[in-house]
């Protein structure tokens, strides 16, 4: 017998270009079920639930929701908050007061952890309740799933940005360093490899957090590429660290989940630029650095069609599963084929996704530690979709 009562849906963590697709997919699916007696959007996630700050999601027209679905960033507002015992008690007070029996939380592994904590509290309280985590992260570091909604669109942004930046670098040669998001997983930085269309195209070097970053090796790599091509484009992850596991650059700030802020400033790019200039021992060399920052995750119009479709369908799938089975869990994507690309969805226990993250596989990272392999490109291309061809005169 299905649970009967209201549902709450919230968004958490870093926004993405397609996070609202998951929201709208869930809302439209929920509207079809009589057992879901009301649909409440939590304003700023868990914080909104504690404050009973809800948005009624039954009054919007389908056209309004479709417009929202195609709008980047979190339409409900996001939050970075790990609830403790006191916060969870306030959450359940709000759930009981509003007769909430379903909770859907859109987010990454920290959000999955929050969903897991709440689901365990419901069990302890003997409160009939279903919690489903809807996956989202541009970092692509959730366990179990083949890939994460939000990643492919951010990867498309990165590939396109490097395609343009490579042409800029070819026009005015020098060393260009681009710092890419992803925390301790290199998936998004590795997406820069899709920018290459011809021999000699950048990025010429790709550094991922899955490998130790050695300053001397970096300097030697840049000089080798400069000798070969007369220019060098570098993709570097914000999460690169030394042999002792210390970030090469970090603000030292942490959120409530303990995550260190990595690329909130241009510190890493500036540091690496200085190291390149140091390697040339006073000789003039043109070096520039950019930190892509938040542009990667919420840039309108640069959307992967596969990403938008799967984000929408994962939201709807989570609701259908909850109503039919009443089981807690996290929605995951299973890849069925690459050519043509096809996928489906399944539920994995919250404990398999909560908190812990995954990273790039060894088979996808070049043995030299400064590039990716064809296996990575085979994995990535169907998700990102076709990219424009760059015209060249030389």
C-alpha positions as CSV (number, residue, x, y, z in Angstrom):
1,X,0.0,0.0,0.0
2,X,1.4,3.4,-1.1
3,X,2.1,6.1,1.5
4,X,-0.4,8.9,1.3
5,X,0.6,12.5,2.2
6,X,2.5,15.5,0.9
7,X,5.9,15.5,-0.6
8,X,8.7,18.0,-0.1
9,X,11.4,18.5,-2.7
10,X,14.6,20.5,-2.3
11,X,17.8,21.3,-4.0
12,X,21.2,21.3,-2.4
13,X,24.9,22.0,-3.1
14,X,26.3,23.6,-6.2
15,X,23.7,24.4,-8.9
16,X,23.9,23.0,-12.5
17,X,22.5,23.8,-15.9
18,X,20.0,21.0,-15.7
19,X,19.1,20.7,-12.0
20,X,15.7,22.3,-12.6
21,X,15.0,19.5,-15.2
22,X,15.1,17.1,-12.3
23,X,12.9,19.3,-10.2
24,X,10.3,19.7,-13.0
25,X,10.4,16.0,-13.9
26,X,9.6,15.1,-10.3
27,X,6.9,17.7,-9.9
28,X,5.1,16.7,-13.1
29,X,5.3,13.0,-12.2
30,X,4.0,13.8,-8.7
31,X,1.0,15.6,-10.1
32,X,-0.2,12.3,-11.6
33,X,-0.5,10.5,-8.2
34,X,-3.5,10.9,-5.9
35,X,-1.4,9.5,-3.0
36,X,0.7,12.6,-3.2
37,X,-1.7,15.1,-1.7
38,X,0.5,18.2,-2.0
39,X,3.8,19.2,-3.5
40,X,6.0,21.6,-1.4
41,X,9.3,23.0,-2.6
42,X,11.8,23.7,0.2
43,X,13.2,27.2,-0.2
44,X,17.0,26.7,0.2
45,X,16.8,23.0,0.9
46,X,17.1,21.7,4.5
47,X,17.2,25.3,5.8
48,X,13.8,25.9,4.2
49,X,12.3,22.8,5.7
50,X,13.5,23.8,9.2
51,X,11.9,27.2,8.8
52,X,8.8,25.8,7.1
53,X,9.6,28.1,4.2
54,X,7.8,26.2,1.4
55,X,6.7,27.1,-2.2
56,X,3.5,25.5,-3.4
57,X,4.4,23.6,-6.6
58,X,0.9,22.7,-7.6
59,X,-0.2,26.1,-8.9
60,X,2.3,26.7,-11.8
61,X,1.2,26.0,-15.3
62,X,3.1,23.4,-17.4
63,X,4.5,26.3,-19.5
64,X,5.9,28.0,-16.5
65,X,7.5,24.8,-15.3
66,X,9.0,24.1,-18.7
67,X,10.5,27.5,-18.7
68,X,12.0,26.8,-15.3
69,X,13.3,23.4,-16.5
70,X,15.3,25.1,-19.2
71,X,16.7,27.7,-16.8
72,X,20.1,27.0,-15.1
73,X,20.8,27.1,-11.4
74,X,18.6,26.0,-8.5
75,X,15.1,27.4,-9.0
76,X,14.2,26.7,-5.3
77,X,17.5,28.1,-4.0
78,X,20.2,25.8,-2.8
79,X,22.1,25.3,0.5
80,X,25.2,23.8,2.0
81,X,24.2,22.5,5.4
82,X,24.9,19.2,7.2
83,X,22.0,18.7,9.7
84,X,22.9,17.7,13.2
85,X,20.5,16.1,15.7
86,X,18.8,19.4,16.6
87,X,18.3,20.3,12.9
88,X,16.9,16.9,12.1
89,X,14.4,17.2,14.9
90,X,13.2,20.5,13.4
91,X,12.9,18.8,10.0
92,X,10.7,16.1,11.4
93,X,8.6,18.6,13.3
94,X,7.9,20.3,10.0
95,X,7.2,17.0,8.2
96,X,4.7,15.9,10.8
97,X,3.0,19.3,10.9
98,X,2.5,19.3,7.2
99,X,1.8,15.5,6.8
100,X,4.9,15.0,4.6
101,X,5.4,11.4,3.6
102,X,7.8,11.8,0.7
103,X,11.1,13.7,0.6
104,X,13.1,14.2,-2.6
105,X,16.5,15.8,-2.3
106,X,18.4,16.9,-5.4
107,X,22.2,17.0,-4.9
108,X,25.5,15.4,-4.7
109,X,27.1,13.0,-2.2
110,X,26.8,15.4,0.7
111,X,23.1,15.8,-0.1
112,X,22.8,12.0,-0.3
113,X,24.3,11.9,3.2
114,X,21.7,14.3,4.4
115,X,18.9,12.2,2.9
116,X,20.4,9.1,4.5
117,X,20.5,10.8,7.9
118,X,16.8,11.8,7.6
119,X,15.7,8.4,6.4
120,X,17.4,6.8,9.4
121,X,15.7,9.2,11.8
122,X,12.4,8.4,10.2
123,X,13.0,4.7,10.9
124,X,14.0,5.4,14.5
125,X,10.8,7.5,15.0
126,X,8.6,4.8,13.3
127,X,7.4,7.5,11.0
128,X,6.0,6.2,7.7
129,X,8.2,8.0,5.2
130,X,10.1,7.6,2.0
131,X,13.3,9.5,1.1
132,X,14.8,9.5,-2.4
133,X,18.0,11.2,-3.4
134,X,18.0,12.6,-7.0
135,X,21.6,12.8,-8.3
136,X,23.2,16.1,-9.3
137,X,26.8,17.2,-9.6
138,X,29.1,18.7,-12.2
139,X,32.0,16.9,-10.5
140,X,30.6,13.5,-11.7
141,X,31.9,11.9,-8.5
142,X,28.9,10.0,-7.2
143,X,29.4,6.3,-6.6
144,X,27.4,3.5,-8.3
145,X,26.0,5.6,-11.2
146,X,27.6,5.6,-14.6
147,X,27.5,9.4,-14.6
148,X,25.7,12.3,-12.9
149,X,23.1,14.8,-14.2
150,X,24.8,18.1,-14.5
151,X,28.2,16.8,-15.5
152,X,27.7,16.4,-19.3
153,X,26.5,20.0,-19.7
154,X,29.4,21.4,-17.6
155,X,31.8,19.1,-19.6
156,X,30.4,20.6,-22.8
157,X,31.1,24.1,-21.5
158,X,34.7,23.1,-20.6
159,X,35.3,21.6,-24.1
160,X,33.9,24.6,-25.9
161,X,35.8,27.0,-23.7
162,X,39.0,25.2,-24.4
163,X,38.3,25.1,-28.2
164,X,38.0,28.9,-28.2
165,X,40.9,29.4,-25.9
166,X,43.1,27.2,-28.0
167,X,42.4,29.3,-31.1
168,X,43.2,32.4,-29.0
169,X,46.4,30.9,-27.9
170,X,47.3,30.0,-31.5
171,X,46.8,33.6,-32.6
172,X,48.9,35.1,-29.8
173,X,51.2,32.3,-28.7
174,X,52.3,31.7,-25.2
175,X,51.4,29.6,-22.2
176,X,47.7,29.6,-21.1
177,X,46.6,27.8,-17.9
178,X,42.9,27.2,-17.2
179,X,41.8,26.0,-13.8
180,X,38.7,23.8,-13.8
181,X,36.3,22.7,-11.1
182,X,35.8,19.1,-9.9
183,X,37.3,19.1,-6.4
184,X,39.1,15.8,-5.9
185,X,37.8,14.1,-9.1
186,X,39.3,15.0,-12.5
187,X,36.3,14.2,-14.7
188,X,35.4,17.8,-15.6
189,X,39.1,18.9,-16.2
190,X,39.5,15.8,-18.4
191,X,36.5,16.9,-20.5
192,X,38.9,19.6,-21.9
193,X,40.4,16.8,-24.1
194,X,37.3,17.0,-26.4
195,X,38.6,20.4,-27.6
196,X,41.3,18.7,-29.7
197,X,40.4,18.3,-33.3
198,X,43.8,18.2,-35.1
199,X,47.4,17.4,-34.2
200,X,48.8,20.2,-32.1
201,X,45.5,21.4,-30.7
202,X,45.3,22.2,-27.0
203,X,45.0,21.4,-24.3
204,X,48.5,20.1,-24.6
205,X,48.7,19.1,-20.9
206,X,45.9,17.9,-18.6
207,X,46.6,17.6,-14.8
208,X,44.1,15.7,-12.7
209,X,43.8,15.3,-8.9
210,X,44.0,11.5,-9.2
211,X,47.8,11.9,-9.8
212,X,50.4,13.6,-7.6
213,X,51.3,17.1,-9.0
214,X,55.0,17.7,-9.1
215,X,56.1,21.3,-9.8
216,X,59.4,20.3,-11.5
217,X,57.6,17.9,-13.8
218,X,55.0,20.5,-14.6
219,X,57.7,23.0,-15.5
220,X,59.5,20.5,-17.7
221,X,56.3,19.5,-19.5
222,X,55.5,23.1,-20.3
223,X,58.9,23.8,-21.7
224,X,58.8,20.6,-23.8
225,X,55.4,21.6,-25.3
226,X,56.7,25.1,-26.0
227,X,59.7,23.7,-27.8
228,X,57.5,21.5,-29.9
229,X,54.6,23.8,-30.8
230,X,55.8,27.3,-29.8
231,X,52.8,27.6,-27.4
232,X,51.1,25.6,-24.7
233,X,47.5,25.3,-23.3
234,X,47.2,23.7,-19.9
235,X,44.0,22.2,-18.2
236,X,44.5,21.8,-14.5
237,X,42.0,20.6,-11.9
238,X,41.4,22.8,-8.8
239,X,42.1,19.8,-6.7
240,X,45.6,18.9,-7.6
241,X,47.8,18.1,-4.6
242,X,51.4,17.3,-3.8
243,X,52.9,14.0,-2.7
244,X,51.7,14.6,0.9
245,X,48.2,15.2,-0.2
246,X,48.2,18.9,0.4
247,X,46.3,21.0,-2.1
248,X,48.6,23.1,-4.4
249,X,46.4,26.1,-3.6
250,X,43.5,26.4,-1.2
251,X,41.7,29.2,0.7
252,X,41.5,27.1,3.8
253,X,37.8,27.8,4.1
254,X,35.4,24.8,4.8
255,X,31.7,24.3,4.5
256,X,29.5,22.5,7.1
257,X,30.3,19.2,5.4
258,X,34.1,19.8,5.8
259,X,34.8,20.5,2.2
260,X,37.7,22.8,1.6
261,X,37.2,25.7,-0.8
262,X,39.6,25.2,-3.7
263,X,39.2,27.5,-6.7
264,X,37.1,30.4,-5.3
265,X,40.0,32.7,-6.2
266,X,42.7,32.8,-8.9
267,X,45.4,31.7,-6.5
268,X,46.2,28.4,-8.2
269,X,46.4,29.9,-11.7
270,X,48.6,32.7,-10.4
271,X,50.9,30.2,-8.6
272,X,51.3,28.0,-11.6
273,X,51.9,31.1,-13.9
274,X,54.7,32.1,-11.5
275,X,56.2,28.7,-11.7
276,X,56.3,28.7,-15.5
277,X,58.0,32.1,-15.5
278,X,60.5,30.8,-12.9
279,X,61.3,27.9,-15.2
280,X,62.4,30.3,-17.9
281,X,64.9,31.9,-15.5
282,X,64.1,35.6,-16.4
283,X,63.5,35.1,-20.1
284,X,60.4,36.8,-21.4
285,X,57.5,34.3,-21.9
286,X,53.8,35.2,-22.3
287,X,51.9,33.4,-19.5
288,X,48.2,33.9,-18.7
289,X,45.8,32.0,-16.4
290,X,42.0,31.9,-15.9
291,X,39.9,30.2,-13.3
292,X,36.6,29.1,-15.0
293,X,34.8,29.2,-11.6
294,X,31.0,29.2,-11.4
295,X,30.6,29.8,-15.2
296,X,31.0,26.1,-15.7
297,X,28.0,25.0,-13.8
298,X,25.2,27.4,-14.7
299,X,25.9,28.7,-18.2
300,X,22.6,29.1,-20.2
301,X,22.4,27.6,-23.8
302,X,25.4,25.3,-23.4
303,X,23.4,22.2,-22.5
304,X,24.0,18.6,-23.4
305,X,20.8,17.1,-24.8
306,X,21.5,13.8,-23.1
307,X,22.1,15.6,-19.8
308,X,18.8,17.5,-20.0
309,X,16.9,14.3,-20.8
310,X,18.4,12.2,-18.1
311,X,18.1,14.9,-15.5
312,X,14.3,15.2,-16.2
313,X,13.8,11.4,-16.4
314,X,15.8,10.8,-13.1
315,X,13.5,13.2,-11.3
316,X,10.4,11.4,-12.6
317,X,11.8,8.0,-12.0
318,X,12.5,8.8,-8.4
319,X,8.9,9.8,-7.8
320,X,7.5,6.8,-9.6
321,X,9.7,4.5,-7.5
322,X,8.8,6.2,-4.3
323,X,5.0,5.9,-4.9
324,X,5.2,2.4,-6.2
325,X,7.7,0.9,-3.7
326,X,8.0,3.3,-0.8
327,X,11.7,2.4,-0.5
328,X,14.5,4.9,0.4
329,X,17.3,5.2,-2.1
330,X,19.2,7.2,-4.7
331,X,18.5,7.2,-8.4
332,X,21.4,6.0,-10.5
333,X,22.0,5.8,-14.3
334,X,23.0,2.7,-16.1
335,X,24.6,3.0,-19.5
336,X,23.2,0.4,-22.0
337,X,25.1,1.3,-25.1
338,X,27.3,3.9,-26.7
339,X,26.3,3.7,-30.4
340,X,23.5,4.6,-30.3
341,X,23.7,5.9,-26.8
342,X,21.1,4.5,-24.4
343,X,20.6,4.4,-20.7
344,X,18.1,3.5,-18.0
345,X,17.6,4.1,-14.2
346,X,17.7,2.1,-11.0
347,X,17.7,2.7,-7.3
348,X,20.8,2.1,-5.1
349,X,20.8,2.3,-1.3
350,X,21.5,5.8,0.1
351,X,24.4,4.4,2.0
352,X,26.2,3.5,-1.2
353,X,26.2,7.1,-2.4
354,X,26.3,9.2,0.9
355,X,29.4,11.2,1.7
356,X,32.0,9.1,-0.1
357,X,33.0,10.1,-3.7
358,X,34.5,8.3,-6.6
359,X,37.3,9.4,-9.1
360,X,38.6,8.9,-12.6
361,X,39.6,5.3,-13.4
362,X,43.3,4.5,-14.0
363,X,42.4,3.3,-17.5
364,X,41.3,6.8,-18.4
365,X,44.5,8.6,-17.3
366,X,47.6,8.6,-19.4
367,X,50.6,6.8,-18.0
368,X,52.6,10.0,-17.8
369,X,49.9,11.6,-15.6
370,X,49.6,14.7,-17.8
371,X,46.8,13.6,-20.2
372,X,43.9,11.2,-20.7
373,X,43.3,8.1,-22.8
374,X,41.0,7.1,-25.6
375,X,39.0,5.1,-23.1
376,X,38.0,8.4,-21.5
377,X,37.0,10.0,-24.7
378,X,34.9,6.9,-25.6
379,X,33.1,7.3,-22.3
380,X,32.6,11.1,-22.6
381,X,31.6,11.7,-26.2
382,X,28.1,10.3,-26.2
383,X,27.3,12.4,-23.1
384,X,28.5,15.7,-24.4
385,X,27.2,15.4,-28.0
386,X,28.6,16.9,-31.2
387,X,30.9,19.9,-31.0
388,X,31.5,22.6,-33.7
389,X,34.4,22.4,-36.1
390,X,37.1,25.0,-35.8
391,X,38.2,26.6,-39.1
392,X,42.0,27.2,-39.5
393,X,44.3,29.0,-42.0
394,X,47.5,27.7,-40.5
